[in-house]
Amino acid sequence: MQVELCCSHCGCKFAAAPETPAVEVLDRMAEEGPWYALGDGATFEDMIFSALFACGTIRCSECGEEASVNEESLGRLTMEVLGSW
């Protein structure tokens, strides 16, 4: 299953498998667009989770609007963490 960052405002998207190594994700982000607001982590899923935990949102690299994250297990994990606050 893939994790996808998607902006409903401008349609910009970035997707990778959750277990994709961070180095590969960073290389792709540099080539395809600067999703630079992602957090630290060993995998793409970790990077997204870290950014959501620290900031609450991830902004679109193109227009700056809030991007949505689509993937069932990531959403479930995020809800568990937010529920424990």
SETILO-584217 format. One record per atom (N, C-alpha, C, O): residue in three letters; atom name; x, y, z. Coordinates in nm, 2 decimals, decimal comma, always signed. Last residue first. Layout:
BEGIN
SITE/ala/CA/X/Y/Z
...
// end
This chain:
BEGIN
SITE/trp/N/-0,30/+1,20/+2,38
SITE/trp/CA/-0,26/+1,33/+2,44
SITE/trp/C/-0,34/+1,37/+2,55
SITE/trp/O/-0,32/+1,48/+2,61
SITE/ser/N/-0,39/+0,98/+2,26
SITE/ser/CA/-0,32/+0,96/+2,39
SITE/ser/C/-0,28/+1,09/+2,45
SITE/ser/O/-0,22/+1,09/+2,56
SITE/gly/N/-0,50/+1,05/+2,02
SITE/gly/CA/-0,59/+1,01/+2,13
SITE/gly/C/-0,53/+1,00/+2,26
SITE/gly/O/-0,59/+1,00/+2,36
SITE/leu/N/-0,27/+1,08/+1,87
SITE/leu/CA/-0,35/+1,20/+1,91
SITE/leu/C/-0,44/+1,17/+2,02
SITE/leu/O/-0,47/+1,26/+2,10
SITE/val/N/-0,20/+0,81/+1,85
SITE/val/CA/-0,11/+0,90/+1,91
SITE/val/C/-0,19/+1,02/+1,96
SITE/val/O/-0,17/+1,07/+2,07
SITE/glu/N/-0,42/+0,71/+1,70
SITE/glu/CA/-0,39/+0,65/+1,83
SITE/glu/C/-0,30/+0,74/+1,91
SITE/glu/O/-0,32/+0,76/+2,03
SITE/met/N/-0,41/+0,86/+1,47
SITE/met/CA/-0,53/+0,87/+1,56
SITE/met/C/-0,50/+0,82/+1,70
SITE/met/O/-0,54/+0,87/+1,80
SITE/thr/N/-0,17/+0,76/+1,36
SITE/thr/CA/-0,18/+0,90/+1,40
SITE/thr/C/-0,30/+0,92/+1,50
SITE/thr/O/-0,28/+0,99/+1,60
SITE/leu/N/-0,25/+0,49/+1,31
SITE/leu/CA/-0,14/+0,52/+1,40
SITE/leu/C/-0,15/+0,67/+1,45
SITE/leu/O/-0,13/+0,69/+1,57
SITE/arg/N/-0,45/+0,54/+1,12
SITE/arg/CA/-0,48/+0,47/+1,24
SITE/arg/C/-0,38/+0,50/+1,35
SITE/arg/O/-0,41/+0,52/+1,46
SITE/gly/N/-0,31/+0,66/+0,91
SITE/gly/CA/-0,42/+0,73/+0,98
SITE/gly/C/-0,45/+0,67/+1,11
SITE/gly/O/-0,48/+0,74/+1,21
SITE/leu/N/-0,13/+0,45/+0,85
SITE/leu/CA/-0,08/+0,58/+0,90
SITE/leu/C/-0,19/+0,65/+0,97
SITE/leu/O/-0,16/+0,71/+1,08
SITE/ser/N/-0,31/+0,26/+0,75
SITE/ser/CA/-0,24/+0,23/+0,87
SITE/ser/C/-0,18/+0,36/+0,93
SITE/ser/O/-0,17/+0,37/+1,05
SITE/glu/N/-0,44/+0,39/+0,52
SITE/glu/CA/-0,51/+0,35/+0,63
SITE/glu/C/-0,43/+0,33/+0,76
SITE/glu/O/-0,47/+0,38/+0,86
SITE/glu/N/-0,36/+0,69/+0,37
SITE/glu/CA/-0,31/+0,55/+0,39
SITE/glu/C/-0,37/+0,51/+0,52
SITE/glu/O/-0,35/+0,57/+0,62
SITE/asn/N/-0,30/+1,01/+0,28
SITE/asn/CA/-0,39/+0,90/+0,26
SITE/asn/C/-0,32/+0,77/+0,27
SITE/asn/O/-0,23/+0,74/+0,19
SITE/val/N/-0,30/+1,34/+0,40
SITE/val/CA/-0,22/+1,21/+0,40
SITE/val/C/-0,32/+1,10/+0,38
SITE/val/O/-0,42/+1,09/+0,46
SITE/ser/N/-0,33/+1,66/+0,24
SITE/ser/CA/-0,39/+1,55/+0,32
SITE/ser/C/-0,29/+1,43/+0,30
SITE/ser/O/-0,22/+1,42/+0,21
SITE/ala/N/-0,19/+1,98/+0,31
SITE/ala/CA/-0,20/+1,86/+0,23
SITE/ala/C/-0,26/+1,75/+0,31
SITE/ala/O/-0,24/+1,74/+0,43
SITE/glu/N/-0,27/+2,32/+0,32
SITE/glu/CA/-0,26/+2,19/+0,40
SITE/glu/C/-0,28/+2,07/+0,30
SITE/glu/O/-0,38/+2,07/+0,23
SITE/glu/N/-0,09/+2,53/+0,09
SITE/glu/CA/-0,21/+2,49/+0,16
SITE/glu/C/-0,19/+2,35/+0,23
SITE/glu/O/-0,09/+2,28/+0,20
SITE/gly/N/+0,13/+2,58/-0,06
SITE/gly/CA/+0,14/+2,61/+0,08
SITE/gly/C/+0,01/+2,58/+0,16
SITE/gly/O/+0,01/+2,59/+0,28
SITE/cys/N/+0,17/+2,52/-0,33
SITE/cys/CA/+0,08/+2,63/-0,29
SITE/cys/C/+0,08/+2,67/-0,15
SITE/cys/O/+0,03/+2,78/-0,11
SITE/glu/N/+0,38/+2,32/-0,34
SITE/glu/CA/+0,35/+2,41/-0,45
SITE/glu/C/+0,27/+2,53/-0,40
SITE/glu/O/+0,31/+2,64/-0,44
SITE/ser/N/+0,39/+2,16/-0,12
SITE/ser/CA/+0,52/+2,22/-0,16
SITE/ser/C/+0,49/+2,33/-0,27
SITE/ser/O/+0,57/+2,42/-0,29
SITE/cys/N/+0,15/+2,18/+0,14
SITE/cys/CA/+0,18/+2,15/+0,00
SITE/cys/C/+0,31/+2,23/-0,04
SITE/cys/O/+0,33/+2,34/-0,01
SITE/arg/N/+0,23/+2,09/+0,48
SITE/arg/CA/+0,19/+2,19/+0,38
SITE/arg/C/+0,23/+2,15/+0,24
SITE/arg/O/+0,34/+2,08/+0,23
SITE/ile/N/+0,09/+1,90/+0,73
SITE/ile/CA/+0,20/+1,90/+0,63
SITE/ile/C/+0,15/+2,00/+0,52
SITE/ile/O/+0,03/+1,98/+0,47
SITE/thr/N/+0,02/+1,94/+1,08
SITE/thr/CA/-0,02/+1,94/+0,94
SITE/thr/C/+0,11/+1,93/+0,85
SITE/thr/O/+0,22/+1,95/+0,90
SITE/gly/N/+0,12/+1,91/+1,33
SITE/gly/CA/-0,02/+1,89/+1,31
SITE/gly/C/-0,06/+1,88/+1,17
SITE/gly/O/-0,17/+1,83/+1,14
SITE/cys/N/+0,39/+1,92/+1,41
SITE/cys/CA/+0,33/+2,04/+1,35
SITE/cys/C/+0,17/+2,03/+1,34
SITE/cys/O/+0,10/+2,13/+1,34
SITE/ala/N/+0,47/+1,67/+1,52
SITE/ala/CA/+0,54/+1,80/+1,56
SITE/ala/C/+0,45/+1,92/+1,52
SITE/ala/O/+0,45/+2,02/+1,60
SITE/phe/N/+0,31/+1,48/+1,40
SITE/phe/CA/+0,32/+1,48/+1,55
SITE/phe/C/+0,37/+1,62/+1,59
SITE/phe/O/+0,32/+1,67/+1,69
SITE/leu/N/+0,36/+1,52/+1,13
SITE/leu/CA/+0,22/+1,54/+1,19
SITE/leu/C/+0,22/+1,56/+1,34
SITE/leu/O/+0,15/+1,64/+1,39
SITE/ala/N/+0,63/+1,46/+1,12
SITE/ala/CA/+0,58/+1,60/+1,08
SITE/ala/C/+0,45/+1,62/+1,14
SITE/ala/O/+0,42/+1,73/+1,19
SITE/ser/N/+0,63/+1,19/+1,20
SITE/ser/CA/+0,71/+1,29/+1,27
SITE/ser/C/+0,66/+1,43/+1,25
SITE/ser/O/+0,64/+1,51/+1,34
SITE/phe/N/+0,47/+1,08/+0,99
SITE/phe/CA/+0,43/+1,08/+1,13
SITE/phe/C/+0,50/+1,18/+1,21
SITE/phe/O/+0,43/+1,25/+1,29
SITE/ile/N/+0,65/+1,13/+0,77
SITE/ile/CA/+0,51/+1,19/+0,77
SITE/ile/C/+0,46/+1,19/+0,92
SITE/ile/O/+0,41/+1,30/+0,96
SITE/met/N/+0,87/+0,97/+0,85
SITE/met/CA/+0,89/+1,11/+0,82
SITE/met/C/+0,75/+1,19/+0,83
SITE/met/O/+0,74/+1,30/+0,88
SITE/asp/N/+0,76/+0,72/+0,87
SITE/asp/CA/+0,81/+0,78/+0,99
SITE/asp/C/+0,83/+0,93/+0,97
SITE/asp/O/+0,80/+1,01/+1,06
SITE/glu/N/+0,69/+0,67/+0,60
SITE/glu/CA/+0,59/+0,68/+0,70
SITE/glu/C/+0,63/+0,75/+0,83
SITE/glu/O/+0,56/+0,82/+0,89
SITE/phe/N/+0,95/+0,67/+0,49
SITE/phe/CA/+0,85/+0,77/+0,45
SITE/phe/C/+0,74/+0,79/+0,55
SITE/phe/O/+0,71/+0,90/+0,59
SITE/thr/N/+1,19/+0,60/+0,75
SITE/thr/CA/+1,11/+0,56/+0,64
SITE/thr/C/+1,02/+0,68/+0,60
SITE/thr/O/+1,00/+0,77/+0,68
SITE/ala/N/+1,33/+0,72/+0,96
SITE/ala/CA/+1,40/+0,62/+0,88
SITE/ala/C/+1,33/+0,58/+0,75
SITE/ala/O/+1,39/+0,54/+0,65
SITE/gly/N/+1,30/+1,07/+1,01
SITE/gly/CA/+1,26/+0,93/+1,03
SITE/gly/C/+1,33/+0,84/+0,93
SITE/gly/O/+1,40/+0,89/+0,84
SITE/asp/N/+1,19/+1,41/+1,06
SITE/asp/CA/+1,30/+1,31/+1,06
SITE/asp/C/+1,23/+1,17/+1,07
SITE/asp/O/+1,13/+1,15/+1,13
SITE/gly/N/+0,92/+1,55/+0,86
SITE/gly/CA/+1,00/+1,53/+0,97
SITE/gly/C/+1,11/+1,43/+0,95
SITE/gly/O/+1,13/+1,37/+0,85
SITE/leu/N/+0,86/+1,77/+0,57
SITE/leu/CA/+0,85/+1,64/+0,64
SITE/leu/C/+0,95/+1,63/+0,76
SITE/leu/O/+1,05/+1,70/+0,75
SITE/ala/N/+0,89/+1,99/+0,43
SITE/ala/CA/+0,84/+2,01/+0,56
SITE/ala/C/+0,82/+1,87/+0,63
SITE/ala/O/+0,76/+1,87/+0,74
SITE/tyr/N/+0,97/+1,96/+0,17
SITE/tyr/CA/+1,07/+1,98/+0,27
SITE/tyr/C/+1,02/+1,98/+0,41
SITE/tyr/O/+1,10/+1,97/+0,50
SITE/trp/N/+0,90/+1,87/-0,09
SITE/trp/CA/+0,81/+1,84/+0,03
SITE/trp/C/+0,91/+1,84/+0,15
SITE/trp/O/+0,92/+1,75/+0,22
SITE/pro/N/+0,97/+2,00/-0,36
SITE/pro/CA/+1,03/+2,01/-0,23
SITE/pro/C/+0,93/+1,99/-0,12
SITE/pro/O/+0,88/+2,09/-0,05
SITE/gly/N/+0,98/+1,77/-0,64
SITE/gly/CA/+0,92/+1,89/-0,57
SITE/gly/C/+0,96/+1,88/-0,42
SITE/gly/O/+0,98/+1,78/-0,36
SITE/glu/N/+1,13/+1,58/-0,77
SITE/glu/CA/+0,99/+1,60/-0,80
SITE/glu/C/+0,92/+1,72/-0,74
SITE/glu/O/+0,82/+1,77/-0,79
SITE/glu/N/+1,39/+1,58/-0,66
SITE/glu/CA/+1,37/+1,57/-0,81
SITE/glu/C/+1,23/+1,62/-0,85
SITE/glu/O/+1,21/+1,69/-0,95
SITE/ala/N/+1,36/+1,60/-0,39
SITE/ala/CA/+1,44/+1,69/-0,45
SITE/ala/C/+1,42/+1,70/-0,60
SITE/ala/O/+1,43/+1,80/-0,67
SITE/met/N/+1,20/+1,37/-0,35
SITE/met/CA/+1,15/+1,50/-0,32
SITE/met/C/+1,23/+1,61/-0,39
SITE/met/O/+1,17/+1,71/-0,44
SITE/arg/N/+1,39/+1,17/-0,42
SITE/arg/CA/+1,27/+1,19/-0,50
SITE/arg/C/+1,21/+1,33/-0,48
SITE/arg/O/+1,16/+1,39/-0,57
SITE/asp/N/+1,57/+1,20/-0,20
SITE/asp/CA/+1,61/+1,21/-0,34
SITE/asp/C/+1,50/+1,24/-0,43
SITE/asp/O/+1,51/+1,33/-0,52
SITE/leu/N/+1,39/+1,14/+0,02
SITE/leu/CA/+1,46/+1,28/+0,00
SITE/leu/C/+1,51/+1,30/-0,14
SITE/leu/O/+1,49/+1,41/-0,19
SITE/val/N/+1,33/+0,87/-0,04
SITE/val/CA/+1,23/+0,97/-0,04
SITE/val/C/+1,29/+1,11/-0,06
SITE/val/O/+1,23/+1,19/-0,14
SITE/glu/N/+1,59/+0,76/-0,01
SITE/glu/CA/+1,52/+0,75/-0,14
SITE/glu/C/+1,41/+0,86/-0,15
SITE/glu/O/+1,39/+0,92/-0,25
SITE/val/N/+1,63/+0,81/+0,27
SITE/val/CA/+1,72/+0,86/+0,17
SITE/val/C/+1,66/+0,86/+0,03
SITE/val/O/+1,67/+0,96/-0,05
SITE/ala/N/+1,42/+0,67/+0,39
SITE/ala/CA/+1,42/+0,81/+0,39
SITE/ala/C/+1,51/+0,87/+0,29
SITE/ala/O/+1,48/+0,97/+0,22
SITE/pro/N/+1,29/+0,38/+0,22
SITE/pro/CA/+1,39/+0,45/+0,30
SITE/pro/C/+1,39/+0,60/+0,28
SITE/pro/O/+1,36/+0,65/+0,17
SITE/thr/N/+0,95/+0,29/+0,23
SITE/thr/CA/+1,05/+0,34/+0,15
SITE/thr/C/+1,16/+0,42/+0,23
SITE/thr/O/+1,12/+0,50/+0,32
SITE/glu/N/+0,73/+0,20/+0,37
SITE/glu/CA/+0,86/+0,15/+0,42
SITE/glu/C/+0,98/+0,20/+0,33
SITE/glu/O/+1,09/+0,16/+0,35
SITE/pro/N/+0,51/+0,30/+0,23
SITE/pro/CA/+0,54/+0,35/+0,37
SITE/pro/C/+0,68/+0,31/+0,42
SITE/pro/O/+0,74/+0,38/+0,49
SITE/ala/N/+0,58/+0,40/-0,10
SITE/ala/CA/+0,54/+0,30/-0,01
SITE/ala/C/+0,58/+0,34/+0,13
SITE/ala/O/+0,68/+0,41/+0,15
SITE/ala/N/+0,47/+0,73/-0,20
SITE/ala/CA/+0,57/+0,63/-0,19
SITE/ala/C/+0,52/+0,52/-0,10
SITE/ala/O/+0,42/+0,54/-0,02
SITE/ala/N/+0,38/+1,04/-0,37
SITE/ala/CA/+0,34/+0,91/-0,31
SITE/ala/C/+0,46/+0,81/-0,31
SITE/ala/O/+0,55/+0,82/-0,39
SITE/phe/N/+0,24/+1,35/-0,40
SITE/phe/CA/+0,37/+1,28/-0,38
SITE/phe/C/+0,33/+1,15/-0,31
SITE/phe/O/+0,27/+1,15/-0,20
SITE/lys/N/+0,07/+1,60/-0,59
SITE/lys/CA/+0,07/+1,48/-0,51
SITE/lys/C/+0,22/+1,42/-0,50
SITE/lys/O/+0,30/+1,45/-0,59
SITE/cys/N/-0,14/+1,89/-0,64
SITE/cys/CA/+0,00/+1,84/-0,63
SITE/cys/C/-0,01/+1,71/-0,54
SITE/cys/O/-0,07/+1,70/-0,44
SITE/gly/N/-0,39/+2,02/-0,64
SITE/gly/CA/-0,37/+1,89/-0,70
SITE/gly/C/-0,24/+1,82/-0,70
SITE/gly/O/-0,22/+1,71/-0,75
SITE/cys/N/-0,45/+2,25/-0,51
SITE/cys/CA/-0,38/+2,26/-0,64
SITE/cys/C/-0,36/+2,13/-0,71
SITE/cys/O/-0,32/+2,13/-0,83
SITE/his/N/-0,62/+2,16/-0,30
SITE/his/CA/-0,63/+2,30/-0,35
SITE/his/C/-0,57/+2,31/-0,49
SITE/his/O/-0,63/+2,36/-0,58
SITE/ser/N/-0,56/+1,92/-0,20
SITE/ser/CA/-0,69/+1,93/-0,27
SITE/ser/C/-0,71/+2,07/-0,34
SITE/ser/O/-0,79/+2,09/-0,42
SITE/cys/N/-0,27/+1,75/-0,23
SITE/cys/CA/-0,32/+1,88/-0,20
SITE/cys/C/-0,45/+1,90/-0,28
SITE/cys/O/-0,45/+1,89/-0,40
SITE/cys/N/-0,14/+1,46/-0,07
SITE/cys/CA/-0,22/+1,52/-0,18
SITE/cys/C/-0,28/+1,65/-0,14
SITE/cys/O/-0,33/+1,67/-0,03
SITE/leu/N/+0,08/+1,20/-0,02
SITE/leu/CA/+0,05/+1,34/+0,02
SITE/leu/C/-0,02/+1,40/-0,10
SITE/leu/O/+0,02/+1,40/-0,21
SITE/glu/N/+0,03/+0,86/+0,04
SITE/glu/CA/+0,02/+0,97/-0,06
SITE/glu/C/+0,00/+1,10/+0,01
SITE/glu/O/-0,09/+1,11/+0,10
SITE/val/N/+0,16/+0,54/+0,07
SITE/val/CA/+0,12/+0,66/+0,14
SITE/val/C/+0,13/+0,78/+0,04
SITE/val/O/+0,22/+0,78/-0,04
SITE/gln/N/+0,05/+0,23/-0,07
SITE/gln/CA/+0,12/+0,35/-0,07
SITE/gln/C/+0,07/+0,46/+0,02
SITE/gln/O/-0,05/+0,46/+0,05
SITE/met/N/+0,08/-0,12/+0,00
SITE/met/CA/+0,00/+0,00/+0,00
SITE/met/C/+0,09/+0,12/+0,00
SITE/met/O/+0,20/+0,12/+0,06
// end
